[in-house]
Amino acid sequence: MKVLVIGATGNLGIRVIPALLSHNLAVIAFVRSSSKLSSLLPSSIFDQITVVEGDAMSADSIKSAILDHGCDAIINTAGLAAMMPWKSSDLPAIVTAVVRAATEAGQMRQNPLRVWFLGGLGLMDIPGTKSMIVSYLPVYREHLKDIALLKTIPSKVIRWSILCPSYMNPRSTELIVPVKGGTSAGLAASATVPPHWKDFWFRRVPVLGPFIVVLANASQYTTTLEDNAEFIANDLAVGSDEWVCKKVGVWDAAQSKA
Ligand SMILES: NC(=O)c1ccc[n+]([C@@H]2O[C@H](COP(=O)([O-])OP(=O)(O)OC[C@H]3O[C@@H](n4cnc5c(N)ncnc54)[C@H](OP(=O)(O)O)[C@@H]3O)[C@@H](O)[C@H]2O)c1
C-alpha cells in the first residue's frame, strides 16, 4: 500500500512516516518544503520515502500526487485547528481540498481511497447523550466543519475515518524509529464515544452537571504522538473496515497499568 502523508513536517506527520515504514507501507510525503522535511528526519528514513512539494489547500496538487504515485491511502495531518472559537485557521480549507482530491482521484481509479483525518476529542459524543463534548468545552470548534463535511461522504466515495485525540505529547524529543511490525497496543480506541469515559451521578444536574463531567474527564485523554502515529499506521497495514466512516476516540492504555 502507498500512503500519501499530507503535512509530513508536523509533530504527528514526522512520527507517522517511520510508523508506516515499520509496517512495510510505502510513504509519499506531501510537504511545503522538502528541505525542511530532510532536516527533521534521519537520512536512513528520508532515503526510504518519496517527497512531493505542494500546498495542501490545492485539491489539484493533492490529486496529482495521488494519481502520479498510485496512492491507495491518505493521512492528513496538515493544518492546525484554532483553539479559540473566535480564531480561524487553514484547516477547514485543507480538509475540503483533501476531500475533493480523494473523491476525484477515487473516481478516476474506480476504487475509493482510504483516508484518515485528524479531529479533536471535542467531536466525540458524551456517552448516554447525543451531545458532542465540544458543546460543553467550546475549544477547537473548527473540527465541527470537518465532521459536518465528512458525514456527507459515503464509504463508496471515500473510506474515511477521523481520529479524535485530546492533547498528543511527544514520548521523546528524539524521533523514535519503531521496530518492524510494531503494535498498536499503546491505545484503547472506540467509535462515536470516547473509550473509558467516567460517569458521575451529578451528570443529571441541569446545565452544570454535564459541564463538570466533561471537565473531570477531559484531562484523562492525553496520549502520545508516537502511539497515535502507530495506531493509524497499524490500521492501514491491517486494512480493516472497523473505523471506516467513524469518528474514533483514543485513550492511553498505559493508564490502566499505572
Ligand atoms: N498536537 C496535538 O496535541 C493535537 C491534538 C488533537 C488534534 N490535533 C490535530 O492533529 C493535526 C496534526 O497536529 P500537529 O501537532 O502535528 O500539527 P503541526 O505540528 O502544527 O503540523 C501541521 C502541519 O501542517 C502543515 N501545513 C499547514 N498548512 C499547510 C499547507 N497549506 N500545505 C501543506 N502543509 C501545510 C505544516 O507544514 P509546514 O511545516 O510547512 O508549516 C505542518 O507540517 C492537526 O490538524 C491538529 O489540529 C493535534
The ligand as a MOL file (V3000), in Angstrom:
LIG
                    3D

  0  0  0     0  0            999 V3000
M  V30 BEGIN CTAB
M  V30 COUNTS 48 52 0 0 0
M  V30 BEGIN ATOM
M  V30 1 N -0.8750 18.2100 18.5670 0
M  V30 2 C -1.9570 17.9180 19.2950 0
M  V30 3 O -1.9010 17.8250 20.5430 0
M  V30 4 C -3.2800 17.6780 18.6030 0
M  V30 5 C -4.3710 17.1860 19.3440 0
M  V30 6 C -5.5710 16.9120 18.6760 0
M  V30 7 C -5.6580 17.1220 17.3260 0
M  V30 8 N -4.5810 17.6330 16.6250 0 CHG=1
M  V30 9 C -4.7050 17.8360 15.1950 0
M  V30 10 O -3.7890 16.9500 14.5750 0
M  V30 11 C -3.2410 17.5440 13.3930 0
M  V30 12 C -1.7280 17.4420 13.4460 0
M  V30 13 O -1.2460 18.1070 14.5940 0
M  V30 14 P 0.2790 18.5140 14.7050 0
M  V30 15 O 0.5420 18.8300 16.1320 0
M  V30 16 O 1.1250 17.5020 14.0010 0 CHG=-1
M  V30 17 O 0.2880 19.8750 13.8650 0
M  V30 18 P 1.5680 20.7370 13.3950 0
M  V30 19 O 2.8150 20.2410 14.0890 0
M  V30 20 O 1.2160 22.1770 13.5230 0
M  V30 21 O 1.7170 20.3430 11.8650 0
M  V30 22 C 0.8820 20.8940 10.9090 0
M  V30 23 C 1.4570 20.5470 9.5610 0
M  V30 24 O 0.5980 21.1150 8.5780 0
M  V30 25 C 1.4180 21.5850 7.5460 0
M  V30 26 N 0.6700 22.5560 6.7530 0
M  V30 27 C -0.0530 23.6110 7.1930 0
M  V30 28 N -0.5990 24.2690 6.1550 0
M  V30 29 C -0.2080 23.5990 5.0420 0
M  V30 30 C -0.4410 23.7820 3.6600 0
M  V30 31 N -1.2200 24.7860 3.2020 0
M  V30 32 N 0.1230 22.9150 2.7860 0
M  V30 33 C 0.9030 21.8750 3.2290 0
M  V30 34 N 1.1600 21.6510 4.5230 0
M  V30 35 C 0.6040 22.5020 5.4200 0
M  V30 36 C 2.6050 22.1880 8.2550 0
M  V30 37 O 3.6510 22.3440 7.3070 0
M  V30 38 P 4.8820 23.3980 7.4780 0
M  V30 39 O 5.9410 22.6450 8.2380 0
M  V30 40 O 5.2500 23.7150 6.0850 0
M  V30 41 O 4.3540 24.5960 8.2510 0
M  V30 42 C 2.8530 21.0990 9.2840 0
M  V30 43 O 3.6170 20.0600 8.7010 0
M  V30 44 C -3.7890 18.9690 13.3530 0
M  V30 45 O -4.8640 19.0210 12.4430 0
M  V30 46 C -4.2970 19.2300 14.7520 0
M  V30 47 O -5.3760 20.1490 14.7550 0
M  V30 48 C -3.4100 17.8940 17.2370 0
M  V30 END ATOM
M  V30 BEGIN BOND
M  V30 1 1 1 2
M  V30 2 2 2 3
M  V30 3 1 2 4
M  V30 4 1 4 5
M  V30 5 2 4 48
M  V30 6 2 5 6
M  V30 7 1 6 7
M  V30 8 2 7 8
M  V30 9 1 8 9
M  V30 10 1 8 48
M  V30 11 1 9 10
M  V30 12 1 9 46
M  V30 13 1 10 11
M  V30 14 1 11 12
M  V30 15 1 11 44
M  V30 16 1 12 13
M  V30 17 1 13 14
M  V30 18 2 14 15
M  V30 19 1 14 16
M  V30 20 1 14 17
M  V30 21 1 17 18
M  V30 22 2 18 19
M  V30 23 1 18 20
M  V30 24 1 18 21
M  V30 25 1 21 22
M  V30 26 1 22 23
M  V30 27 1 23 24
M  V30 28 1 23 42
M  V30 29 1 24 25
M  V30 30 1 25 26
M  V30 31 1 25 36
M  V30 32 1 26 27
M  V30 33 1 26 35
M  V30 34 2 27 28
M  V30 35 1 28 29
M  V30 36 1 29 30
M  V30 37 2 29 35
M  V30 38 1 30 31
M  V30 39 2 30 32
M  V30 40 1 32 33
M  V30 41 2 33 34
M  V30 42 1 34 35
M  V30 43 1 36 37
M  V30 44 1 36 42
M  V30 45 1 37 38
M  V30 46 2 38 39
M  V30 47 1 38 40
M  V30 48 1 38 41
M  V30 49 1 42 43
M  V30 50 1 44 45
M  V30 51 1 44 46
M  V30 52 1 46 47
M  V30 END BOND
M  V30 END CTAB
M  END
